[in-house]
Amino acid sequence: MDKSNPNPPNARVAMALAKSQAYQDAADAPATLRAYASDVANFETWCKRNGLAAFPATPEVVGAYLAAAGEGYAMQTLRRRVAAIARASGVAGHPLDTKHPAIRETLRGIGRTHGSRGRKSAALTTAELKALSRACDDSLTGDRDRALLLVAFAGALRRSELVALDAEKLTWFDDGVRLLLEKSKTDKEGKGAEVTIVYGRNEATCPVRALRHWLEKAEIRFGPVYRKVNKSGRVEARRLSEDAVRQILLRRAAAAGIKGTVSEPVSPHGLRAGFVTTAYRNGVPDEEIMGHTRHRSLSTMRSYVRRSKLKTSEPTGKLGL
């Protein structure tokens, strides 16, 4: 035995396996992993209640589980639950055939019988952003929230991208600021992306001025851009959570009198949807919108565009009624 080797082969293999698992876990966003864990727990509870073995999962049992859920859940939720069960099965070494008729046809049948249009976030456009900005006072918290909402809209940022911003990853130039996004939902290879935001015409709603003002007032030069402000008015070191972004938007929307509907609720994704809607209405070409939003699919980006056309391009609006 080679005593000079501090890591014998079996130890090195174990370490490699552990690193492999860590990389596999990092392949999905934390929010996705939390949703998957909840979905698997729900599946296991249903199986236990009905005297069935959850794992190794079989197409027949998964199909029965979906049928039992049926009308009670959106199709998107049911498909995610299948993905969660399949992932857990694969990790355990028992791959699940998600294309098996017991799963595929059950989902199709549920969709045809109970299918309905899924909920989509209400698109928050420039008018709503002005109201949201006015709803933020001149306190530290107000300055942070104004900068957060305006930058989220102007950058078409997802919540995960917004809270991950670091001050040292911002590049300031004469016309605005460039944000370095080191991790993004569609950036599976981790190459990173840059988003440029230029100065706005109106000082009260300019995202660049709002961001600079917040950073200067909070004395943030390094680390997280968006942080918690405690009850004593002190800016803490830790970055905001994704859910904090949702809470901030809902609080400011309520103060501004902005209300969603059951089918189109107010949510952070509405800021991103609002950017696409507003850009389209102002004649920005598809390729420029996609370049800014980092959409890979034209059909996904245009799902926002179709909604923005309703008021001006529907045939019923051209009948002279």
CORVEN-V818867 format. One record per pair of residues at least 12 apart in sequence whose ideal C-beta (glycine too) atoms are under 8 Angstrom apart, sorted by the first residue. I is the first residue (numbers start at 0). J is the second residue. Records with the same first field share a line. If there is no record, write none. Layout:
# CORVEN-V818867
I = J  J
This chain:
# CORVEN-V818867
23 = 90
26 = 187
28 = 159  184
30 = 159  241
34 = 79  83
35 = 79  82  83  86  87
36 = 83
38 = 79  80  83  84
39 = 83  84  87
41 = 80
42 = 56  61  64  80  83  84
45 = 64  67
46 = 60  64
51 = 63
54 = 87  88  91  93
55 = 88  91  93
56 = 84  85  87  88  93  95
57 = 95
58 = 95  96  97  99  100  101  102
59 = 101
61 = 81  84  95  101  102
62 = 99  101  102  105
64 = 80
65 = 77  80  81  102  105  106  109
66 = 105  109
68 = 80
69 = 109  112  113
70 = 109  112  113
73 = 115  117  118
74 = 106  109  110  114  117
75 = 117
77 = 106  109
78 = 106
81 = 97  102  106
82 = 97
85 = 97
116 = 262
118 = 261  262  263  264
119 = 262  263  272  302  306
120 = 259  263  264  265  266  267  268  269  272
121 = 259  260  263  264  265  266  269  272
122 = 263  269  272  273  275  276  303  306  307
123 = 152  257  265  269  270  272  273
124 = 273  276  277  280
125 = 204  273  277
127 = 252  255  257  273
128 = 148  149  152  204  273
129 = 203  204
130 = 255  256  257
131 = 145  148  248  251  252  255  257
132 = 145  148  149  203  204  209
133 = 203  255
134 = 251  252  254  255
135 = 148  251
138 = 232
139 = 216  217  228  232  234
140 = 228
142 = 209  212  213  216  217
143 = 213  217  225  226  228
144 = 247  251
145 = 209  213
146 = 206  209  210  212  213  214  225
147 = 161  225  239  244  247
148 = 247  248  251  270
149 = 204  205  206  209  210
150 = 178  196  206  209  210
151 = 244  267  270  271
152 = 206  270  271  273  274
153 = 196  199  206  274
154 = 178  194  196  206  291
155 = 194  270  271  274  275  291  292  293
156 = 178  180  194  270  271
157 = 183  184  267  268  271
158 = 241  244  245  267  268
159 = 182  183  184  241
160 = 180  182  183  184
161 = 225  244
162 = 223  225  238  239  240  241  243  244
163 = 180  181  182  238
164 = 178  180  223  224  225
165 = 221  222  223  224
166 = 214  219  220  221  222  223  224
167 = 220  221  222
168 = 181
169 = 210  224
171 = 211
174 = 197  198
175 = 195  196  197  198  207
176 = 195  196  207  210  211
177 = 193  194  195  196
178 = 193  194  195  196
179 = 191  192  193
180 = 192  193  194
183 = 293
185 = 293  294  295
186 = 293
192 = 293
194 = 291  293
196 = 210
210 = 224
217 = 234
218 = 234
219 = 234
222 = 236  238
223 = 236  237  238  239
224 = 238
225 = 238  239  244
226 = 238  239
227 = 239  243
244 = 267
245 = 266  267
248 = 265  266  267  270
249 = 265
252 = 265
271 = 292
272 = 303
274 = 291  292
275 = 288  292  300  303  304  307
276 = 303  304  306  307
278 = 291
279 = 303  304  307  308
280 = 307
285 = 297  300  301  304
288 = 300
